[in-house]
Amino acid sequence: MRLGGGLAIASPFGTFRVPNISTDKNDGIGTWTTVQLGNALVGGVSPQGAHYYPAFPYTTYAGMTPRDIRDLAAYLRTLPPVSGKAPPHDISLIFTVRRFVGFWKLLFFKASGSVPPPTGDAVRDRGAYLVEALAHCGECHSTRNSLGAIKPDARYAGGPDPEGVGFVPNITPARIGHWSEADIAKMLTNGMTVEHGRVGSSMLDVVTNLATLPQSDREAIASYIKSLPPRATPQP
């Protein structure tokens, strides 16, 4: 069901369930204000003041602009309500204490997000925003520490799939440096790689969504990916 939630996300800490974010006023977020949606996206805080688990990638959404938050809220309100609540998270008992999430945020959460400062290159800067704030590519293409935070020295260098099914590839120049920007933009359009293989797993859904972007945005993403510092792939 569209935005009705329920998707199971496996992790070392247990299984998280995606919530209903449809416009249903009882089971979804139909009563939320734009400010409340913004607080969830960039602060990881619910309307009731509870900390969200970082399985919800507010650590990267924190870099979203107020304009994009308003536009997202306006779009969500055009979608139909979906009734039904998602099942509860199935996680270890210790992680059900939300105060621990607050402590985690003190250690690892940056209120400014991870979008780098502008360089003056409009294409590259647009790509940085798309990759770091909206598409949150680093959430999957990075290795995490024992507390589930991304290791800075392994950002975009690949690592174990967060859901425990395989290994996510390194997308820095250390691994795909022979790809051109056109190669990357093409892969984001049709899923075909330079090696003539097709992306798989959850990346298929990512490509399906990115293929709907303007070509200029895919080219901007490619420009930023090519600018990433090369990093060695961590050992599985």
N, C-alpha and C positions, 0 to 999 in steps of 0.2 A: 504494500500500500504506500502511496506517495506521502512521505514524511510522517508516516504513522509509527515509525520506530520499530524496535524489536530486534534489529540486527545484532548478532552476538559478536563481540570482539574479544578474542582470547588474548591473554597476557600472562606474564609470570606471576601476576598478583591475583589472578582469577579471571572470570569472564564478565566483561562489562556489556550492558545492553543499551543500545542507542535509544534515547527517549523519543516520544511523539513530539514533533515540533510543527505539527499542522496548526491550522487556525481553530481547531476545536477548543471551545472555551472551558471544557471540563477536563479533557484528557491531554490537550496540547498546550500551545502558548497563545491561544486566541485572546487572552486578557492582558497579555504583556504590552507594556509601552515600548516605544523605541529606545528610551533610556535604559529600561530593564534588559532589552535585548543587547544593547551596547555593553552594559556591565557584564553580561554573561560572556560576550565575545572577547572583550579586551581585558577583563578583570577576573574571569573565571568565578563569578559570584552569582548565585541565584537571586530571584526577587525576594526570597526570605532571608538572604544574607549568608547562605551556606556556600562553602567552597565546592566547586566542581572538581572532579578527578581530572587530571591532565590527559586522560584518554580522549577527552574533548580538547582539541588543540588550541585552546585560548592562548597558549604560550606563543603561538605564531600569529593568531588573529589579533593579538595585542597591537600589531603594527597597522591595522586597518585604519583608513581615514574616516572621520565622522560622516562624510558624504556617502561613502560606500555602505556604512552601517545604516544610514537612513534609506538608501536605495534598496538594500536587502530587506529591511523591515517592510517597506512599501510593496516589494514583490511578494514576500511571504503572505501578505494580507490579501493578495489576489487569488491565492490557491484555496481549494476546497478543504473543509475540515475533515479529519479522519478520526473516527471514534476508537477508543480502546487504548489502554495504557500498556507500555512495554513491560515485560517481566522485570523483576528487580535484579540488580547486579548479583552475581554469584562470586564473591571475592572472600579472601581470607578475613577472619574476624577482626584482626588488628587493623586492617585497612578500612574498616567501616567507621572508624573514629575520624570525623571530618577535621578535627583540630590538627591531626597529623598532616592533612593536606595543606593546611595553612602554614605549617612549619616547612613543608616541602617547597611551598611558594617563596618563603623567605630565602631559601637556599638557591633556588634555580629559576624563579620567575622574574623576567625583566618586563616592567610595565611598558617599556617602549617597544617591545617586540624585537625581532632580529633583522629588520630591514636596515641595510647599511646606509650611511649618509649619501646624499646625492653626489654624483660625480660630474654632472654637467652634460653627460651623454644621455639624451632623452630616451633613446631606445634601451640602453643598458639599465637605466634607472627604472624604467617601466617594468622591465623584466625582473629586476630585483624585488620590486613590490609584489608582482604576481607570484613569484617563486616563494618568497619568504613570508608574505602575509596571507595571501589568499589560497594559493595551491598547497601551501605548507609541505613542499616536497621533502624538506629535511626531516619531517616526522617519520618517514619510512626509510629514506636513504641514508640513515645514520645509525651508529652504534650507541647504545645506552649504557649507563652505569647501573649499579645494583639497585639504585633507587628509582630507576626509570627515566632519568634525565639524559638528554643527548650529551655525549662527550664532545667538547669543542674541537678536539684534535681529530675527530673521526666524522665530523659533519660532512655529509654528502659522500663519504667514502664507502658507503655500504655497511652491511651488518646483518645479523640475524633478523629475519622477518619478525616484527613485533607480535604477530599471531603464532609464531613458532612453527611456521611451515616454509622452510627453505631459507635462502639467503638473498637479501635485497642487493642489487648491484651498485657498485661504485659509479657515480656519475660525474666525478671530477676528471680533469684532463689526464690524470694518472691512468685512468681506465679507458676513457672514450676521447682521448686527445686527438685521435685520428679522425673523429667525426667533425664535419664542418657544421656551421650554423644551419645551413640548408638541410643537412642530414637530420639534425635534431628536430627542426621544425617539421620535417616530413614525418618523422616517427610520431610526433605529437598529433599528427593529422590522421595517419592510417595504421599506426602501430608497427610498421615495418622498420627493422633495424638495419644498420650498415652490413651486418653479418648475414643478412637475408632471412633472419628469423623474425618471428612475431612476438611482441611482448606478451606476457601471460599474467596469470593471477589477477590481483586487484588493479594492476596497471592497465588492464584492458578497460576497466571502468573509467580510469583517469583519462585515457586517450579518448574514449567516447565523449566525455565532457569537454576536454580541451579542444576537440575537433570542432566544437560549436563556436569557439572564439574567433574573432577576426584574425586573419592571417598575420596582421601586424603584431598581435599579442603573442602568437606562437613564435614569431621571429624575435620578439623582445625576450621571451623566455630563453630561447636558444642563445642569444647574445649574452645573457647573464650566466647561464650554465657554462659557457666557454670561458668566462672570466673567473670562475672559481679556482682557488689555489689547488694544485695537485696534491692529493693525499693518498697514501698507501692503503690498500684494502685491508681491514683488520682480519685476522685469522678467524675462521668459523669456530 
